[in-house]
Amino acid sequence: MTPPLGIIEGFYGPLWSWQERQDLVTALAPEGYQFYLYAPKADPYLRRRWQSPHPSDQAGALLAFADHCHGLGVRFGIGLSPFEIFNDFNAQAREALARKLAALDALGIDDLAILFDDMHSQTPQLAKVQAEIVHWVAERSSAERLLVCPTYYSDDPVLDRVFGQRPADYLETLGRSLDASIEVFWTGEEVCSREISPGHLQRVAAQLGRRPWLWDNYPVNDGDRMSRHLHLRAFSGRPAANAEHLAGHGINPALQPTLSCIPALTLAQSYQQGGRYQYGQAFRQAAEAVLGASLACRIHQDLLLLEDAGLSRLSVEKKTSLRSAYLQFDHPAAREVVAWLDGDYQVTDEMVQTQ
């Protein structure tokens, strides 16, 4: 049994090109990836400047990408972060949100996610207010499926430290207040969970009154520290038994779109193979499928350097040597490694604070 799998482009940092997105969907659709949620933090028209419409060229690119997804049988969705709207959902905010929903409908979206993550709250009864906003959206959006990301989307206490102490019974109140048709995102016991278990998902489902929709923050590598590492290894800590406790499973990819396909393929294998799954073997098979035998062998050889040591622990000589080696390969994944070595994918604290 495999839950609906998909990509959630929800990271901080540099934006992908439209060709990179198309290539990713084309590669993963045959492997069971059924939806794509476009929600990059660096798209200001979905977050800090959400009231403004996308410029015509960007709107056209979104429409073309939606058509590409639909041509492959993949659902296309948008993740909208109406920044801190729950602090004052006044008439002006409602008017702006209604205009935005109409513009998103024009793109032919299948799914709409209202994302309340990574925002500060000054609102009493936060869960009830957020549910009211989502219901208001549901009455005005043509999307077939509506999802919401809570402000507190994980047990992780880092959310309380950064965004303020979560209200008592926040999840339970949100679950009771939301219509049963609305899906709720959850990342696990941590923002970037090392393991997600059936027992944990059962507990969260009881709190929400519905199975959670997993927003899996692997292989994402945004942020100052994580962007110094390439997340390449196969999925682990996500047993196939999770399937019956999930409404869906979306992965937040790494900043490197081609390399992201390697772990993405292994997640599908994990669900398909169940107890027979071997993450090391799955990595080798997926790497060869994405990269070809020669480049896959080289990536496997350098895995400890690329994923574990990372840029901060590579000497200038080692970076130069690696760069020279990967320049020998005419492959987008090799070019991603070179760009990473050059610092092109570095995400700064300023990016995270301003996107």
C-alpha positions as CSV (number, residue, x, y, z in Angstrom):
1,M,0.0,0.0,0.0
2,T,1.4,3.4,-1.0
3,P,-0.2,6.7,0.0
4,P,-0.5,9.5,-2.6
5,L,3.1,10.6,-3.2
6,G,4.1,14.1,-4.4
7,I,6.6,16.9,-4.5
8,I,6.2,20.0,-2.3
9,E,8.5,22.7,-3.6
10,G,8.5,24.5,-0.2
11,F,12.1,25.4,0.5
12,Y,14.0,28.6,1.2
13,G,16.7,29.7,-1.2
14,P,17.3,30.1,-4.9
15,L,14.4,29.3,-7.2
16,W,14.5,26.5,-9.7
17,S,14.0,27.1,-13.4
18,W,10.8,26.0,-15.1
19,Q,12.8,23.5,-17.1
20,E,14.1,22.0,-14.0
21,R,10.6,21.6,-12.6
22,Q,9.4,20.0,-15.8
23,D,12.3,17.6,-15.8
24,L,11.7,16.6,-12.2
25,V,8.0,15.9,-12.8
26,T,8.7,14.0,-16.0
27,A,11.2,11.8,-14.1
28,L,9.0,11.1,-11.1
29,A,5.5,10.8,-12.5
30,P,6.2,7.2,-13.8
31,E,7.4,6.3,-10.3
32,G,4.1,7.1,-8.6
33,Y,4.4,10.8,-7.8
34,Q,0.9,12.0,-8.3
35,F,0.9,15.7,-7.2
36,Y,3.1,18.8,-7.3
37,L,2.6,21.7,-4.9
38,Y,4.4,24.9,-6.0
39,A,5.2,26.9,-2.9
40,P,8.8,28.1,-2.9
41,K,9.5,30.6,-0.2
42,A,11.4,32.8,-2.7
43,D,8.3,33.5,-4.8
44,P,7.3,36.8,-3.2
45,Y,3.8,36.7,-4.8
46,L,2.9,33.7,-2.7
47,R,4.3,35.0,0.6
48,R,5.6,38.4,1.6
49,R,3.8,40.2,-1.4
50,W,1.0,37.7,-1.7
51,Q,-1.5,40.6,-2.3
52,S,0.2,41.4,-5.6
53,P,-0.5,39.3,-8.7
54,H,2.2,37.4,-10.5
55,P,3.6,39.3,-13.4
56,S,2.1,38.1,-16.7
57,D,5.3,36.2,-17.8
58,Q,5.4,34.3,-14.5
59,A,1.7,33.6,-14.6
60,G,2.1,32.3,-18.1
61,A,5.0,30.0,-16.9
62,L,2.8,28.7,-14.1
63,L,0.0,28.0,-16.5
64,A,2.4,26.1,-18.9
65,F,3.8,24.1,-16.0
66,A,0.3,23.2,-14.8
67,D,-0.4,21.9,-18.3
68,H,2.8,19.9,-18.3
69,C,1.8,18.3,-15.0
70,H,-1.7,17.5,-16.2
71,G,-0.2,16.0,-19.4
72,L,1.6,13.5,-17.2
73,G,-1.4,12.7,-15.0
74,V,0.0,14.8,-12.1
75,R,-2.1,17.1,-10.0
76,F,-0.9,20.7,-9.9
77,G,-1.3,22.8,-6.8
78,I,-0.3,26.1,-5.3
79,G,0.8,26.8,-1.7
80,L,-0.3,30.3,-0.7
81,S,1.2,31.9,2.4
82,P,-1.0,35.0,3.1
83,F,1.6,36.4,5.4
84,E,0.3,36.7,9.0
85,I,-3.2,37.4,7.7
86,F,-4.6,35.7,10.8
87,N,-3.4,38.6,12.9
88,D,-6.0,40.9,11.2
89,F,-8.4,39.3,8.8
90,N,-10.1,42.6,8.0
91,A,-12.2,43.7,5.0
92,Q,-9.1,44.9,3.1
93,A,-7.4,41.5,3.7
94,R,-10.5,39.6,2.6
95,E,-10.7,41.7,-0.6
96,A,-7.0,41.0,-1.4
97,L,-7.4,37.3,-0.7
98,A,-10.5,37.1,-2.9
99,R,-8.6,38.6,-5.8
100,K,-5.7,36.2,-5.2
101,L,-7.9,33.2,-5.2
102,A,-9.5,34.2,-8.5
103,A,-6.0,34.6,-10.0
104,L,-5.0,31.1,-8.8
105,D,-8.2,29.6,-10.1
106,A,-7.3,31.0,-13.5
107,L,-4.2,28.8,-13.5
108,G,-6.3,25.7,-13.4
109,I,-5.0,24.5,-10.0
110,D,-6.3,21.1,-8.7
111,D,-5.0,21.7,-5.1
112,L,-4.8,24.8,-3.0
113,A,-2.8,24.8,0.3
114,I,-3.1,27.7,2.7
115,L,0.2,27.8,4.6
116,F,0.4,29.4,8.0
117,D,3.9,28.1,8.7
118,D,6.9,30.2,9.8
119,M,4.8,33.2,10.9
120,H,4.4,35.0,14.2
121,S,1.0,35.0,15.9
122,Q,-0.5,37.8,17.9
123,T,-4.0,36.2,17.8
124,P,-6.0,34.7,20.7
125,Q,-7.8,31.5,19.7
126,L,-5.3,31.1,16.8
127,A,-6.6,27.7,15.7
128,K,-10.3,28.8,15.4
129,V,-9.3,32.0,13.5
130,Q,-7.2,30.0,11.1
131,A,-10.0,27.5,10.5
132,E,-12.4,30.4,9.8
133,I,-10.0,31.7,7.2
134,V,-9.6,28.3,5.5
135,H,-13.4,27.9,5.4
136,W,-13.7,31.4,3.9
137,V,-11.2,30.3,1.3
138,A,-13.1,27.1,0.6
139,E,-16.2,29.0,-0.3
140,R,-14.3,31.0,-2.9
141,S,-11.8,28.7,-4.4
142,S,-12.4,26.3,-7.3
143,A,-9.6,23.9,-6.2
144,E,-10.8,20.3,-5.9
145,R,-8.6,19.7,-2.8
146,L,-7.8,22.1,0.0
147,L,-5.0,21.6,2.5
148,V,-3.7,23.7,5.4
149,C,-0.3,23.9,7.1
150,P,-0.7,24.8,10.8
151,T,1.6,27.4,12.4
152,Y,2.7,24.6,14.7
153,Y,3.2,21.8,12.2
154,S,5.5,19.6,14.3
155,D,6.1,18.7,17.9
156,D,9.5,20.3,17.6
157,P,10.0,22.9,20.4
158,V,12.1,25.0,18.0
159,L,8.7,26.3,16.6
160,D,7.8,27.6,20.1
161,R,11.2,29.2,20.6
162,V,11.0,31.1,17.2
163,F,7.3,31.8,16.8
164,G,6.1,31.9,20.4
165,Q,4.6,29.3,22.7
166,R,1.9,27.3,20.9
167,P,-1.6,27.6,22.4
168,A,-2.9,24.8,24.6
169,D,-4.7,22.1,22.6
170,Y,-3.8,23.9,19.3
171,L,-4.0,20.8,17.1
172,E,-7.1,19.4,18.7
173,T,-8.9,22.8,18.3
174,L,-7.8,23.1,14.7
175,G,-9.0,19.6,14.0
176,R,-12.4,20.1,15.6
177,S,-12.8,23.4,13.8
178,L,-11.9,22.3,10.3
179,D,-14.3,20.6,8.0
180,A,-13.5,16.9,7.6
181,S,-12.8,17.4,3.9
182,I,-9.8,19.7,4.5
183,E,-6.4,18.0,4.7
184,V,-3.7,19.0,7.3
185,F,0.0,19.0,6.8
186,W,2.4,17.6,9.5
187,T,6.2,17.2,9.5
188,G,6.6,14.7,12.3
189,E,8.1,14.9,15.8
190,E,10.7,17.3,14.4
191,V,10.7,20.0,11.7
192,C,13.2,17.7,9.8
193,S,12.2,14.3,11.3
194,R,14.8,11.6,11.3
195,E,12.1,9.0,11.9
196,I,8.3,9.0,11.5
197,S,6.6,6.0,13.0
198,P,3.0,4.6,12.8
199,G,2.6,5.2,16.5
200,H,3.4,8.9,16.1
201,L,1.0,9.2,13.1
202,Q,-1.8,7.5,15.0
203,R,-1.4,9.9,17.9
204,V,-1.5,13.0,15.6
205,A,-4.5,11.6,13.7
206,A,-6.3,11.3,17.0
207,Q,-5.5,14.9,17.8
208,L,-6.5,16.2,14.4
209,G,-9.5,13.9,13.9
210,R,-8.1,12.9,10.5
211,R,-5.0,11.2,9.1
212,P,-2.3,13.8,8.6
213,W,-0.8,14.7,5.2
214,L,2.9,14.3,5.7
215,W,5.1,17.2,4.6
216,D,8.4,15.4,4.7
217,N,11.4,17.7,5.1
218,Y,13.8,15.3,3.4
219,P,15.9,15.6,1.2
220,V,15.5,19.4,1.6
221,N,18.7,21.2,2.4
222,D,17.8,24.8,2.9
223,G,19.1,27.0,5.7
224,D,22.7,28.1,6.4
225,R,23.8,24.8,7.8
226,M,21.9,22.3,5.7
227,S,22.7,24.0,2.4
228,R,26.3,23.1,3.0
229,H,25.4,19.4,2.6
230,L,24.0,17.4,-0.3
231,H,21.1,15.2,0.9
232,L,21.5,12.1,-1.4
233,R,21.0,9.0,0.7
234,A,17.9,6.9,0.4
235,F,14.9,7.4,2.7
236,S,15.0,5.6,6.0
237,G,12.9,5.9,9.1
238,R,9.7,5.9,7.1
239,P,8.4,2.3,7.4
240,A,5.8,1.2,4.8
241,A,3.4,0.6,7.7
242,N,3.0,4.4,7.8
243,A,0.8,4.2,4.7
244,E,-2.4,3.3,6.4
245,H,-2.0,6.3,8.8
246,L,-1.4,8.9,6.1
247,A,-3.7,10.9,3.8
248,G,-0.7,11.6,1.6
249,H,3.1,11.9,1.6
250,G,4.8,14.9,0.0
251,I,8.5,15.4,0.0
252,N,10.2,18.8,0.2
253,P,13.1,18.4,-2.3
254,A,16.7,19.5,-2.0
255,L,17.9,22.7,-3.7
256,Q,19.3,20.5,-6.4
257,P,16.4,19.2,-8.5
258,T,18.1,16.4,-10.4
259,L,19.9,15.0,-7.4
260,S,16.6,15.1,-5.5
261,C,15.3,12.4,-7.8
262,I,17.6,9.9,-6.2
263,P,16.0,9.9,-2.7
264,A,12.6,10.4,-4.2
265,L,12.8,7.1,-6.1
266,T,13.8,5.3,-2.9
267,L,10.7,6.5,-1.1
268,A,8.5,4.9,-3.7
269,Q,10.6,1.7,-3.3
270,S,10.3,1.8,0.4
271,Y,6.5,1.7,0.2
272,Q,6.4,-0.9,-2.5
273,Q,8.9,-3.3,-0.9
274,G,7.9,-3.0,2.7
275,G,10.0,-5.2,4.9
276,R,12.2,-6.2,2.0
277,Y,13.4,-2.6,1.6
278,Q,17.2,-2.0,2.0
279,Y,18.1,1.6,2.0
280,G,21.7,1.2,0.8
281,Q,20.7,-1.0,-2.1
282,A,17.8,1.3,-2.9
283,F,20.3,4.3,-3.1
284,R,22.6,2.5,-5.5
285,Q,19.7,1.5,-7.8
286,A,18.1,4.9,-7.8
287,A,21.4,6.7,-8.3
288,E,22.2,4.5,-11.4
289,A,18.7,5.1,-12.7
290,V,19.0,8.9,-12.4
291,L,22.7,9.3,-13.2
292,G,23.9,6.4,-15.2
293,A,26.4,3.9,-14.1
294,S,29.6,6.0,-14.2
295,L,28.3,9.1,-12.5
296,A,26.4,7.0,-9.9
297,C,29.6,5.2,-9.0
298,R,31.4,8.5,-8.6
299,I,28.6,9.9,-6.4
300,H,28.6,6.8,-4.3
301,Q,32.4,7.0,-3.9
302,D,32.1,10.6,-2.7
303,L,29.0,10.2,-0.5
304,L,30.8,10.7,2.8
305,L,32.3,14.0,1.5
306,L,29.2,15.4,-0.2
307,E,26.6,14.5,2.4
308,D,28.4,14.1,5.7
309,A,31.5,16.3,5.6
310,G,29.9,19.1,3.6
311,L,31.4,22.3,2.3
312,S,32.6,23.5,5.7
313,R,34.9,20.5,6.2
314,L,36.3,20.3,2.6
315,S,39.7,21.8,2.1
316,V,40.3,24.1,-0.9
317,E,42.4,21.3,-2.4
318,K,39.6,18.7,-2.0
319,K,37.0,21.1,-3.5
320,T,39.2,21.7,-6.4
321,S,39.8,18.0,-6.9
322,L,36.0,17.3,-6.7
323,R,35.2,20.1,-9.0
324,S,37.6,18.8,-11.6
325,A,36.2,15.3,-11.4
326,Y,32.5,16.4,-11.8
327,L,33.3,18.7,-14.7
328,Q,34.2,15.6,-16.7
329,F,30.5,14.5,-16.7
330,D,28.0,16.0,-19.1
331,H,25.0,15.6,-16.8
332,P,22.7,18.1,-15.0
333,A,23.4,16.3,-11.7
334,A,27.2,16.7,-12.1
335,R,26.6,20.4,-12.9
336,E,24.6,20.7,-9.7
337,V,27.5,19.2,-7.7
338,V,29.9,21.8,-9.3
339,A,27.5,24.6,-8.5
340,W,27.2,23.5,-4.9
341,L,31.0,23.3,-4.6
342,D,31.1,26.9,-6.0
343,G,28.7,28.0,-3.3
344,D,25.8,28.8,-5.7
345,Y,23.3,26.9,-3.5
346,Q,24.3,28.6,-0.2
347,V,21.2,29.7,1.8
348,T,21.9,32.6,4.2
349,D,20.1,33.5,7.4
350,E,19.0,36.7,5.6
351,M,17.2,34.7,2.9
352,V,15.3,32.7,5.5
353,Q,14.3,35.9,7.4
354,T,13.2,37.8,4.3
355,Q,11.7,35.3,1.9
